[in-house]
């Protein structure tokens, strides 16, 4: 089985677990004041890891709940079995499975699967991005005043001094519409297929964004951190947008990024 097929099989298996358990009386555990995990997260992750280990027994893993180390620069899967856990526990139909493959510092494959709507996003490095087999591209919106953008709020929002409140206040007065949907992976998938023009967020983990980064890039978009650099998988901050909107938003985010915190 090739890597794409293996990742799709794993995503669909996890998606079936999410779909069949939606609405059940779940045990919710708190990893932080507003950071939760359920037994469904763990069951979906176990299914993904089991299937991918069968296909690629020498690969490492970076997942939401566990990490399987691999030699430096070796191939590793970056997995979020349930992106949008809060939505899921409240019965909000906005969640997904996210799987990426990183090798030698490069993202090679990205899969985002929305099991409720049967939307499967696939990206391979150098081969483009697709939704249910059809190619997708970022939007052509070229003015911030016509842009629809999205953001999210980190799990440490109660305790950190530098959150994205100032950015929200600023962009709310600059864009046509601003959304916060609770799933960074799906928000980035929406950028890739032109439904949204940009997504920015801080306080993220690699498993939140890895697949979405490759999707947006392969769909013709630009992805950076808030300083405009390439350290966006592990930096905890992301700006993903079509080229024009990325330039406009980066001008402000770069300024905010340089403001020291006390």
C-alpha positions as CSV (number, residue, x, y, z in Angstrom):
1,X,0.0,0.0,0.0
2,X,1.4,3.4,-0.9
3,X,1.7,6.2,1.7
4,X,-1.3,8.2,0.4
5,X,-3.6,5.2,0.5
6,X,-2.3,4.2,4.0
7,X,-2.9,7.7,5.4
8,X,-6.4,7.9,3.8
9,X,-7.3,4.5,5.2
10,X,-6.1,5.6,8.7
11,X,-8.0,8.9,8.4
12,X,-11.2,7.1,7.4
13,X,-10.9,4.6,10.2
14,X,-10.6,7.4,12.7
15,X,-13.4,9.3,11.1
16,X,-15.7,6.3,11.5
17,X,-14.9,6.2,15.2
18,X,-15.7,9.9,15.5
19,X,-18.9,9.6,13.5
20,X,-20.2,6.6,15.4
21,X,-19.5,8.2,18.9
22,X,-20.9,11.6,18.2
23,X,-23.6,12.5,20.7
24,X,-22.6,9.7,23.1
25,X,-22.2,10.4,26.8
26,X,-18.4,11.0,26.8
27,X,-15.9,11.1,29.6
28,X,-14.2,14.5,29.3
29,X,-10.8,15.0,30.9
30,X,-9.1,18.4,31.4
31,X,-5.4,18.7,30.4
32,X,-5.6,22.4,31.3
33,X,-8.2,24.9,32.4
34,X,-9.9,24.8,29.0
35,X,-7.9,22.1,27.2
36,X,-9.9,18.8,27.0
37,X,-9.5,15.3,25.8
38,X,-12.0,12.4,25.5
39,X,-11.8,8.6,25.1
40,X,-12.8,9.2,21.5
41,X,-9.6,11.2,20.8
42,X,-7.6,8.3,22.2
43,X,-9.5,5.6,20.4
44,X,-9.2,7.4,17.1
45,X,-5.5,8.0,17.7
46,X,-4.9,4.3,18.5
47,X,-6.6,3.3,15.2
48,X,-4.5,5.7,13.2
49,X,-1.2,4.7,14.8
50,X,-2.0,1.0,14.5
51,X,-2.7,1.3,10.7
52,X,0.2,3.5,10.0
53,X,2.6,1.3,11.9
54,X,1.5,-1.6,9.8
55,X,2.2,0.3,6.6
56,X,5.4,2.1,7.9
57,X,6.8,0.3,10.9
58,X,10.1,2.3,10.9
59,X,8.4,5.7,11.0
60,X,8.0,7.9,14.0
61,X,5.0,9.7,15.3
62,X,4.1,13.1,16.8
63,X,0.5,12.9,18.0
64,X,-1.7,14.8,20.4
65,X,-1.5,12.2,23.1
66,X,1.8,10.3,22.4
67,X,5.1,10.6,20.6
68,X,7.1,7.8,19.1
69,X,10.6,9.1,18.5
70,X,12.6,8.6,15.3
71,X,16.1,9.3,14.3
72,X,16.9,12.9,13.4
73,X,15.4,13.9,10.0
74,X,13.7,10.5,9.8
75,X,10.2,10.2,8.5
76,X,7.4,10.8,11.0
77,X,3.7,11.0,11.0
78,X,2.1,14.1,12.6
79,X,-1.4,13.2,13.8
80,X,-4.4,15.0,15.3
81,X,-7.1,12.3,15.6
82,X,-9.8,14.9,16.5
83,X,-9.2,18.5,15.7
84,X,-12.1,20.4,17.2
85,X,-12.6,18.4,20.4
86,X,-14.7,21.2,22.1
87,X,-17.0,21.3,19.1
88,X,-17.3,17.5,19.1
89,X,-18.2,17.3,22.8
90,X,-21.0,19.9,22.2
91,X,-22.4,18.3,19.1
92,X,-21.1,21.0,16.7
93,X,-20.5,19.6,13.3
94,X,-17.0,21.1,12.8
95,X,-14.2,18.7,13.5
96,X,-11.9,16.5,11.5
97,X,-8.9,14.1,11.4
98,X,-5.6,15.5,10.4
99,X,-2.6,13.4,9.3
100,X,0.7,14.7,7.8
101,X,4.0,13.1,6.9
102,X,7.2,15.0,7.5
103,X,10.6,13.8,6.3
104,X,14.0,15.6,6.6
105,X,12.2,18.7,7.6
106,X,9.8,18.7,4.6
107,X,6.1,18.1,4.7
108,X,5.5,15.4,2.1
109,X,1.8,14.5,2.6
110,X,-1.2,16.1,4.2
111,X,-4.7,14.5,4.8
112,X,-7.6,16.3,6.4
113,X,-10.8,14.3,6.7
114,X,-14.2,15.7,7.7
115,X,-16.2,12.5,8.4
116,X,-19.6,14.1,8.8
117,X,-19.6,15.8,5.4
118,X,-17.4,13.2,3.7
119,X,-14.9,15.8,2.7
120,X,-11.4,14.4,2.1
121,X,-8.6,16.9,1.5
122,X,-5.3,15.5,0.1
123,X,-2.0,17.3,-0.6
124,X,1.3,15.8,-1.8
125,X,4.4,17.9,-2.1
126,X,4.8,19.1,-5.6
127,X,1.6,17.4,-6.8
128,X,-1.1,19.9,-5.8
129,X,-4.1,19.7,-3.4
130,X,-7.5,18.2,-3.9
131,X,-10.9,17.9,-2.3
132,X,-12.6,14.6,-3.0
133,X,-10.4,14.1,-6.0
134,X,-10.9,17.5,-7.6
135,X,-8.1,20.0,-7.6
136,X,-8.5,23.1,-5.4
137,X,-6.8,26.5,-5.4
138,X,-6.7,29.4,-3.0
139,X,-9.0,32.4,-3.6
140,X,-8.1,35.3,-5.8
141,X,-9.3,38.0,-3.4
142,X,-6.9,40.8,-3.6
143,X,-8.2,43.4,-1.1
144,X,-8.4,43.0,2.6
145,X,-11.8,44.8,2.6
146,X,-13.2,41.9,0.6
147,X,-11.5,39.1,2.5
148,X,-13.2,36.5,4.7
149,X,-10.7,35.4,7.3
150,X,-10.6,33.0,10.3
151,X,-8.8,32.7,13.6
152,X,-8.8,30.7,16.8
153,X,-8.0,31.1,20.4
154,X,-5.4,29.1,22.2
155,X,-5.9,26.9,25.3
156,X,-3.7,29.1,27.3
157,X,-5.8,32.2,26.6
158,X,-6.7,32.6,30.3
159,X,-3.0,32.8,31.4
160,X,-0.9,34.3,28.6
161,X,-0.4,38.1,28.3
162,X,0.1,38.1,24.5
163,X,-3.0,36.5,22.9
164,X,-4.6,37.4,19.6
165,X,-7.1,39.9,21.0
166,X,-5.4,42.9,19.5
167,X,-5.2,41.2,16.1
168,X,-8.9,40.3,16.2
169,X,-9.8,43.9,17.1
170,X,-7.6,45.2,14.2
171,X,-8.7,42.8,11.5
172,X,-12.4,43.0,12.5
173,X,-12.3,46.6,11.2
174,X,-10.3,45.7,8.0
175,X,-12.0,42.6,6.6
176,X,-15.4,41.8,5.2
177,X,-15.9,39.0,7.7
178,X,-14.1,37.3,10.5
179,X,-14.8,33.8,11.7
180,X,-13.7,31.5,14.6
181,X,-14.9,28.0,14.0
182,X,-12.9,25.9,16.5
183,X,-10.9,23.7,14.0
184,X,-7.6,25.1,12.8
185,X,-7.2,22.2,10.4
186,X,-10.5,22.7,8.7
187,X,-10.0,26.4,8.6
188,X,-6.7,25.9,6.7
189,X,-8.5,23.4,4.4
190,X,-11.0,26.1,3.7
191,X,-8.2,28.5,2.8
192,X,-6.8,25.9,0.4
193,X,-10.1,25.6,-1.5
194,X,-10.9,29.3,-1.5
195,X,-13.8,29.3,1.0
196,X,-11.7,31.5,3.3
197,X,-9.0,33.9,2.2
198,X,-6.8,33.5,5.3
199,X,-6.4,31.9,8.7
200,X,-4.2,33.1,11.5
201,X,-3.7,31.7,14.9
202,X,-1.2,31.4,17.8
203,X,-0.8,28.8,20.5
204,X,-0.9,25.9,18.1
205,X,0.8,22.5,18.1
206,X,2.4,20.8,15.1
207,X,-0.4,18.3,14.8
208,X,-2.9,21.2,14.5
209,X,-1.4,22.7,11.4
210,X,1.0,20.3,9.6
211,X,-1.5,18.9,7.1
212,X,-3.1,22.2,6.6
213,X,0.2,23.9,5.8
214,X,0.9,21.6,2.9
215,X,-2.7,21.9,1.7
216,X,-2.5,25.6,1.5
217,X,0.9,25.6,-0.1
218,X,0.0,23.1,-2.7
219,X,-3.2,25.1,-3.5
220,X,-1.1,28.2,-4.3
221,X,-1.2,29.9,-0.9
222,X,1.6,31.1,1.4
223,X,2.2,29.9,4.9
224,X,4.5,31.6,7.4
225,X,4.9,32.4,11.1
226,X,4.0,36.0,12.2
227,X,7.5,37.2,11.5
228,X,7.2,36.0,7.9
229,X,9.6,33.1,8.5
230,X,9.4,29.4,7.7
231,X,9.4,28.2,11.3
232,X,5.6,27.7,11.3
233,X,5.2,24.0,12.0
234,X,6.6,24.2,15.5
235,X,6.6,27.9,16.3
236,X,3.0,27.8,17.6
237,X,1.8,30.5,15.2
238,X,0.5,30.4,11.7
239,X,-0.6,32.8,8.9
240,X,-2.0,30.9,5.9
241,X,-3.5,32.9,3.1
242,X,-3.6,33.6,-0.6
243,X,-0.6,35.6,-1.7
244,X,-2.3,39.1,-1.7
245,X,-4.1,38.7,1.6
246,X,-1.0,37.1,3.2
247,X,1.0,40.2,2.3
248,X,-1.6,42.6,3.8
249,X,-2.0,40.6,7.0
250,X,1.7,40.0,7.5
251,X,2.4,43.7,7.5
252,X,0.4,44.0,10.7
253,X,1.3,40.7,12.3
254,X,5.0,41.3,11.8
255,X,4.6,44.5,13.7
256,X,2.8,42.8,16.5
257,X,5.3,40.0,16.6
258,X,8.1,42.5,17.3
259,X,6.3,44.0,20.3
260,X,8.0,42.7,23.5
261,X,6.0,41.1,26.2
262,X,6.5,42.0,29.8
